[in-house]
Amino acid sequence: MRELARLCDDLASVHGDGGEVIVVTSGAIARGRQVMGLPERPSTIRELQAASAVGQGKLYRVYDELLRERGVTSAQVLLTFFDMSARTHYLNARQTLTTLLEWRVMPVINENDTTATDEISFGDNDFLAAQVAVLVAADELILLTDIDGLFTADPRLHPDAHIVHEVSDFAALQDLEIGHTTSPLGSGGMRSKVVAADMATAAGISTVICNGLREEALRAVLAGEREGTRFPAREARYSSFKLWLKYAKPSRGTLLIDAGAARAVRDGSASLLPVGVVDVLGDFDAGDAVVIAAVTQSSEERAATLGKGICNYSAQELRQVMGLKSTAVREIMPRATEEAVHRDYLVLD
């Protein structure tokens, strides 16, 4: 409670200076477990959802009371993976959060664990936080953990590990021992925070990983001082729609395409036509997102992923017309669109 009160002190200070703050929190299941006196974290989906139902309101009430004591009005916002993956819901979530910020209300966001399952969940709150940052075009994403930042190895296991103060090349991190070990502060380990930073910085949002338990750490980050590990914003390559497609829209299948189509899509910014498709994997409907991969000469199993796009055909329809030129496609499906995936609805890796 002391750490949470200190966090709310810092949040209220930023808010009082005119800043706009969105909080993404975890802890509903842990709070529910505590209230119910459960000896250990539940393991089944129904128990996890029930524990979340017990804990969600009580967790938010703590935030609400602490922020209200500091002159800040807050609002509870529960998001699901579907809210992000469905474009209309995504835009509605953005409008709600934008309106709350305009009203000078601080949103406190958590995943709605009472309805989420392993198949339809964000997986951890680092991913959710990055999604929200992209959603509202945040200036900065701050990920709090229980160590001082990203280290060359887990400092709890390797005393000689040292902190990495800045990361501008994510490829260079491949040599570091970045584990999946979680902490009591959330469901994601350091690797999930690095993935979240990769996502946010690709959208032009600078990101910092720092110690939420260390006094003054968050204030230092907010003041622009060197603290934790900073990931500078990269030049945003995509529109908000393509960022949603790249990071929020789940893929329902895969299109394997030939080398010529791959060059046209990758180098010529062209749409993908049915003639370039050599195989359709999975079962999906028109309007679903699909992975687009180029078949190599050695083996189709080693296809190189190019990107993701919204498919204009269902899997069944595309299997009927793949490899055919547009004139032949129209003979089979007179009302079909020319593109299997239009370039405006395609984002490259």
C-alpha positions in Angstrom: 0.0 0.0 0.0 2.9 2.4 0.7 4.3 1.9 -2.7 0.9 2.4 -4.3 0.4 5.6 -2.3 3.8 6.9 -3.5 2.9 6.1 -7.0 -0.4 8.0 -6.7 1.6 10.9 -5.3 3.7 11.0 -8.4 0.7 10.6 -10.7 -1.2 13.4 -9.0 1.9 15.6 -9.3 2.0 15.1 -13.1 -1.7 15.6 -13.3 -1.6 18.8 -11.3 1.1 20.2 -13.6 -1.4 19.7 -16.5 -0.1 16.3 -17.7 -2.3 13.6 -19.1 -1.7 10.2 -17.4 -3.2 6.8 -18.1 -2.5 4.0 -15.6 -2.4 0.3 -16.7 -2.4 -1.9 -13.6 -2.4 -5.6 -12.8 -3.4 -7.2 -9.5 -7.1 -8.1 -9.7 -6.5 -11.8 -9.4 -3.9 -11.4 -6.7 -6.3 -9.1 -4.8 -9.2 -11.6 -5.2 -6.9 -14.4 -3.9 -6.1 -12.3 -0.9 -9.7 -11.5 -0.1 -10.8 -15.1 -0.5 -7.8 -16.4 1.5 -6.7 -18.8 -1.2 -3.4 -20.5 -0.3 -2.0 -20.2 -3.8 -2.8 -18.6 -7.2 -5.7 -20.4 -8.9 -4.7 -22.5 -11.9 -8.0 -23.1 -13.8 -9.6 -20.5 -16.1 -12.9 -20.4 -14.2 -11.1 -20.0 -10.8 -8.8 -17.2 -12.3 -11.9 -15.4 -13.7 -13.8 -15.8 -10.4 -10.8 -14.5 -8.4 -10.6 -11.5 -10.8 -14.3 -10.8 -10.3 -13.7 -10.6 -6.5 -10.6 -8.5 -6.8 -11.2 -6.1 -9.7 -13.5 -3.6 -7.9 -11.5 -3.7 -4.7 -8.3 -3.0 -6.6 -9.8 -0.1 -8.3 -11.3 1.3 -5.1 -7.8 1.6 -3.7 -6.6 3.6 -6.7 -9.8 5.7 -6.6 -9.5 6.6 -2.9 -5.8 7.4 -3.1 -6.2 9.5 -6.2 -9.3 11.3 -4.8 -7.4 12.1 -1.6 -4.9 13.9 -3.9 -7.5 15.8 -5.8 -7.6 13.6 -8.9 -10.8 12.1 -10.4 -10.3 8.6 -11.8 -12.3 6.2 -13.9 -12.1 2.4 -14.1 -11.7 1.1 -17.7 -11.8 -2.7 -18.3 -10.5 -3.8 -21.7 -10.6 -7.1 -23.5 -8.5 -8.4 -26.3 -11.6 -8.2 -28.5 -11.8 -4.4 -27.8 -8.4 -4.0 -29.4 -8.7 -6.6 -32.2 -12.1 -5.3 -33.5 -11.5 -2.0 -35.3 -14.9 -0.4 -34.3 -14.3 -1.4 -30.6 -10.7 -0.1 -30.9 -11.9 3.3 -32.1 -14.6 3.4 -29.4 -12.0 2.7 -26.7 -9.8 5.5 -28.1 -12.8 7.9 -28.0 -13.6 7.0 -24.4 -10.0 7.4 -23.2 -9.6 10.7 -25.1 -12.8 12.1 -23.6 -11.7 11.1 -20.1 -8.4 12.9 -20.6 -10.2 16.0 -21.9 -12.4 15.9 -18.8 -9.2 15.8 -16.7 -10.1 12.3 -15.5 -7.3 9.7 -15.0 -8.2 6.3 -16.6 -7.1 3.3 -14.5 -7.1 0.4 -17.0 -7.0 -3.4 -16.4 -7.7 -6.3 -18.6 -11.2 -7.7 -18.0 -9.9 -11.0 -16.6 -13.4 -12.1 -15.8 -14.2 -12.7 -19.5 -10.7 -13.3 -20.9 -9.3 -16.7 -21.7 -5.8 -17.9 -22.7 -6.9 -17.7 -26.3 -8.4 -14.2 -26.1 -6.2 -12.3 -23.7 -3.4 -9.8 -23.9 -1.1 -12.3 -22.1 0.4 -9.7 -19.8 -0.1 -6.1 -18.8 3.1 -4.9 -20.6 1.5 -5.8 -23.9 -1.7 -4.2 -22.8 0.1 -1.0 -21.8 1.9 -0.8 -25.1 -1.4 -1.3 -26.9 -2.9 1.5 -25.0 0.1 3.8 -25.6 -0.3 3.2 -29.4 -4.0 3.6 -29.1 -3.9 7.1 -27.7 -0.6 8.1 -29.4 1.1 8.6 -26.0 4.3 10.7 -25.7 5.9 8.2 -23.4 5.4 4.7 -22.0 6.8 3.9 -18.6 6.9 0.3 -17.5 7.4 -0.3 -13.8 9.1 -3.4 -12.4 11.0 -4.5 -9.3 14.5 -4.0 -10.6 16.3 -0.9 -11.8 15.9 -1.6 -15.5 17.2 -4.0 -18.2 20.4 -5.7 -17.2 22.8 -7.8 -19.3 21.5 -10.8 -17.3 19.1 -11.3 -14.4 20.9 -9.5 -11.5 19.2 -11.7 -9.0 21.0 -14.7 -10.5 24.1 -13.0 -11.9 25.7 -10.4 -9.4 28.1 -9.2 -12.1 25.3 -8.2 -14.5 25.1 -4.4 -15.2 22.3 -2.2 -16.3 21.8 -1.1 -19.9 20.9 2.6 -19.8 19.7 3.0 -23.4 18.6 0.7 -26.2 18.4 2.0 -29.7 19.1 -1.3 -31.6 16.8 -4.1 -30.5 18.8 -6.6 -32.6 21.7 -6.0 -30.2 19.6 -7.4 -27.3 19.8 -10.9 -28.8 23.1 -11.4 -27.0 21.6 -10.6 -23.6 20.0 -13.1 -21.2 16.6 -11.5 -21.1 14.3 -14.0 -19.3 10.6 -14.6 -18.9 10.8 -14.7 -15.1 7.8 -12.8 -13.6 7.7 -10.6 -10.5 5.0 -10.0 -7.9 4.3 -6.7 -9.7 2.7 -8.3 -12.8 2.3 -11.2 -15.1 5.1 -10.3 -17.5 8.8 -10.7 -17.1 11.6 -8.5 -18.5 11.3 -10.1 -22.0 7.6 -9.0 -22.2 8.7 -5.4 -21.3 11.3 -5.4 -24.0 8.7 -6.6 -26.5 6.3 -3.8 -25.3 9.1 -1.3 -25.8 9.8 -2.6 -29.3 6.1 -2.1 -30.1 5.8 1.3 -28.6 9.0 2.8 -30.1 8.0 1.5 -33.5 5.0 3.8 -33.1 7.1 6.8 -32.2 6.7 6.5 -28.5 9.7 6.6 -26.2 9.7 3.9 -23.5 11.4 3.6 -20.1 11.7 0.5 -17.9 12.4 1.5 -14.3 12.1 0.3 -10.7 8.6 1.2 -9.4 9.6 0.3 -5.8 12.5 2.7 -5.6 11.6 6.1 -4.3 12.2 9.0 -6.7 12.7 6.6 -9.7 9.4 7.5 -11.4 9.8 11.2 -10.6 13.3 11.1 -12.2 11.9 9.5 -15.4 9.1 12.1 -15.5 11.6 14.9 -15.1 13.6 13.6 -18.1 16.5 12.5 -16.0 18.6 9.3 -16.6 16.8 6.5 -14.8 16.3 2.8 -15.7 16.6 1.8 -19.3 15.4 4.2 -22.0 14.3 3.1 -25.5 14.2 6.2 -27.7 11.3 6.6 -30.0 11.9 5.5 -33.6 10.5 7.2 -36.6 6.9 6.1 -36.9 6.6 4.0 -40.1 2.9 3.3 -40.1 -0.5 5.0 -39.8 -2.6 4.4 -36.7 -4.6 1.8 -38.8 -1.6 -0.1 -39.8 -0.2 0.0 -36.2 -3.5 -1.6 -35.1 -3.3 -4.2 -37.9 0.3 -5.0 -37.0 0.0 -5.2 -33.2 -3.6 -5.6 -32.3 -5.4 -7.6 -35.0 -4.9 -11.3 -34.5 -4.0 -13.4 -37.5 -6.4 -16.2 -38.5 -4.3 -17.9 -41.2 -1.3 -17.7 -43.6 -1.0 -17.0 -47.3 2.1 -18.5 -48.9 3.1 -16.4 -52.0 5.6 -16.9 -54.8 8.9 -15.0 -55.2 7.4 -12.6 -57.8 4.5 -11.6 -55.6 6.9 -11.3 -52.7 9.1 -8.8 -54.6 6.0 -6.8 -55.7 4.7 -6.6 -52.2 8.0 -6.0 -50.4 9.8 -3.7 -52.9 7.0 -2.3 -55.0 4.4 -1.6 -52.4 1.9 -3.5 -54.5 -1.3 -5.2 -53.5 -1.3 -9.0 -53.3 -3.3 -10.6 -56.1 -4.7 -14.2 -56.1 -2.3 -15.2 -58.9 0.7 -14.8 -56.5 -0.8 -17.1 -53.8 0.5 -20.6 -53.9 -1.1 -22.0 -50.7 -3.6 -21.0 -48.1 -3.2 -22.2 -44.5 -5.9 -22.1 -41.9 -9.6 -21.3 -41.9 -10.6 -17.7 -42.0 -13.3 -15.4 -43.2 -13.1 -12.4 -45.5 -12.0 -9.4 -43.4 -9.8 -11.5 -41.1 -6.1 -10.7 -40.8 -3.6 -13.2 -42.3 0.1 -13.6 -42.2 1.8 -13.2 -45.6 4.9 -15.3 -46.2 7.2 -15.8 -49.2 8.0 -19.4 -50.2 11.7 -20.1 -50.4 13.2 -22.3 -53.1 14.3 -24.9 -50.5 11.1 -25.6 -48.7 7.7 -24.2 -48.1 8.1 -24.9 -44.4 10.8 -22.3 -44.3 8.7 -19.5 -45.7 9.9 -16.0 -44.8 7.2 -13.9 -43.2 6.7 -10.6 -45.0 3.9 -9.0 -43.0 0.2 -9.1 -42.3 -2.9 -8.0 -44.1 -6.7 -8.0 -44.2 -7.8 -10.6 -46.7 -10.7 -9.9 -49.1 -11.5 -13.6 -49.5 -12.3 -16.4 -47.1 -9.9 -19.3 -47.0 -12.3 -21.4 -48.9 -12.8 -18.8 -51.6 -9.1 -18.1 -52.0 -8.3 -21.8 -52.4 -10.6 -21.8 -55.4 -8.8 -18.9 -57.2 -5.2 -18.9 -55.9 -2.7 -19.0 -58.8 -5.2 -17.6 -61.2 -5.0 -14.3 -63.1 -7.6 -11.6 -62.6 -9.6 -12.5 -65.7 -9.9 -16.1 -64.6 -10.9 -15.1 -61.1 -13.7 -13.0 -62.4 -15.0 -15.9 -64.4 -15.3 -17.9 -61.2 -16.3 -15.1 -58.9 -17.8 -12.2 -60.9 -18.2 -10.0 -57.9 -14.8 -10.7 -56.3 -12.4 -7.9 -55.7 -9.2 -8.0 -57.7 -6.9 -8.0 -54.7 -6.5 -10.8 -52.2 -5.0 -8.2 -49.9 -5.0 -4.5 -50.9 -1.8 -2.6 -50.2 -3.7 -0.1 -48.0 -4.6 -3.0 -45.7 -1.2 -4.6 -45.6 1.7 -3.9 -43.2 5.2 -5.2 -43.6 7.3 -6.6 -40.8 
